[in-house]
């Protein structure tokens, strides 16, 4: 599909309308999508054919002290991801300390168990086995 002959002029006019805050065919966002809608051209006209106009639009947005909406969205996403990463690091540190404590408790239980088995295996054990209690039966309810 070949571009319309007045495509560049429509894009420049759309740039002026969006930057003036008077969009007619778009939501007025400072994005390439809105610019393409405002100029009534396909988005690829800006991303493939008229890269210079796309860059000019973003330069004008930055010169006004504004930040393009896509950049704002990405900055919010980066901030959120950094917060999630910090939360994950904190949780990971907690889990690591829990693992160390559990490994220590397991090691201590194994040592005590080994010592008790050795005492029981001795000729005159000073350890007595305690009787185990039977497991309670499940109580059936009558309906």
VENQUIMO-V832693 format. One record per residue. PSI is psi in whole degrees, 0 to 359 (* if undefined). D_LAST is the distance of its C-alpha to the last C-alpha in Angstrom with 1 decimal. Layout:
psi:PSI d_last:D_LAST
psi:PSI d_last:D_LAST
This chain:
psi:125 d_last:77.1
psi:149 d_last:80.1
psi:152 d_last:80.0
psi:148 d_last:81.4
psi:331 d_last:84.9
psi:18 d_last:84.0
psi:313 d_last:80.8
psi:321 d_last:82.2
psi:319 d_last:83.5
psi:322 d_last:80.2
psi:316 d_last:78.5
psi:319 d_last:81.0
psi:320 d_last:80.6
psi:323 d_last:76.9
psi:312 d_last:77.3
psi:319 d_last:79.4
psi:315 d_last:77.0
psi:315 d_last:74.0
psi:335 d_last:76.0
psi:352 d_last:77.3
psi:25 d_last:73.7
psi:58 d_last:74.4
psi:148 d_last:72.4
psi:329 d_last:72.4
psi:4 d_last:70.3
psi:181 d_last:67.9
psi:356 d_last:65.8
psi:9 d_last:68.7
psi:152 d_last:66.9
psi:59 d_last:69.3
psi:164 d_last:68.2
psi:324 d_last:69.8
psi:312 d_last:67.1
psi:322 d_last:68.1
psi:316 d_last:71.8
psi:318 d_last:71.4
psi:317 d_last:69.6
psi:321 d_last:72.2
psi:351 d_last:75.0
psi:50 d_last:73.2
psi:158 d_last:73.7
psi:151 d_last:71.2
psi:324 d_last:69.9
psi:346 d_last:71.6
psi:326 d_last:74.9
psi:328 d_last:74.5
psi:343 d_last:72.8
psi:316 d_last:75.2
psi:321 d_last:78.3
psi:59 d_last:79.1
psi:327 d_last:77.9
psi:322 d_last:80.8
psi:322 d_last:79.5
psi:312 d_last:76.0
psi:322 d_last:77.5
psi:318 d_last:79.8
psi:311 d_last:76.9
psi:325 d_last:75.0
psi:318 d_last:78.3
psi:321 d_last:78.8
psi:313 d_last:75.2
psi:325 d_last:75.8
psi:331 d_last:79.2
psi:357 d_last:77.7
psi:6 d_last:75.6
psi:165 d_last:72.5
psi:135 d_last:70.1
psi:147 d_last:68.9
psi:323 d_last:65.3
psi:322 d_last:64.5
psi:321 d_last:65.8
psi:315 d_last:63.8
psi:316 d_last:60.6
psi:322 d_last:61.4
psi:319 d_last:62.2
psi:319 d_last:58.9
psi:319 d_last:57.1
psi:317 d_last:59.2
psi:315 d_last:58.3
psi:317 d_last:54.6
psi:323 d_last:54.9
psi:320 d_last:56.8
psi:317 d_last:54.1
psi:320 d_last:51.4
psi:319 d_last:53.6
psi:319 d_last:54.1
psi:319 d_last:50.4
psi:320 d_last:49.8
psi:319 d_last:52.6
psi:315 d_last:51.1
psi:320 d_last:47.6
psi:319 d_last:49.3
psi:319 d_last:51.2
psi:314 d_last:48.1
psi:322 d_last:46.4
psi:318 d_last:49.5
psi:325 d_last:49.6
psi:319 d_last:45.9
psi:316 d_last:46.7
psi:317 d_last:49.6
psi:318 d_last:47.5
psi:321 d_last:44.8
psi:318 d_last:47.4
psi:317 d_last:49.0
psi:319 d_last:45.8
psi:317 d_last:45.1
psi:317 d_last:48.7
psi:317 d_last:48.4
psi:321 d_last:45.2
psi:319 d_last:47.0
psi:314 d_last:50.0
psi:319 d_last:48.1
psi:317 d_last:46.2
psi:317 d_last:49.6
psi:318 d_last:51.1
psi:320 d_last:48.4
psi:321 d_last:48.6
psi:319 d_last:52.4
psi:321 d_last:52.1
psi:329 d_last:49.7
psi:347 d_last:52.1
psi:157 d_last:55.0
psi:322 d_last:56.4
psi:82 d_last:55.4
psi:137 d_last:52.3
psi:8 d_last:51.9
psi:133 d_last:48.3
psi:144 d_last:45.4
psi:133 d_last:42.2
psi:143 d_last:39.2
psi:145 d_last:36.4
psi:148 d_last:33.4
psi:142 d_last:30.0
psi:150 d_last:27.2
psi:138 d_last:24.7
psi:143 d_last:21.4
psi:151 d_last:18.5
psi:134 d_last:15.5
psi:126 d_last:12.6
psi:136 d_last:9.4
psi:140 d_last:6.3
psi:138 d_last:3.7
psi:* d_last:0.0
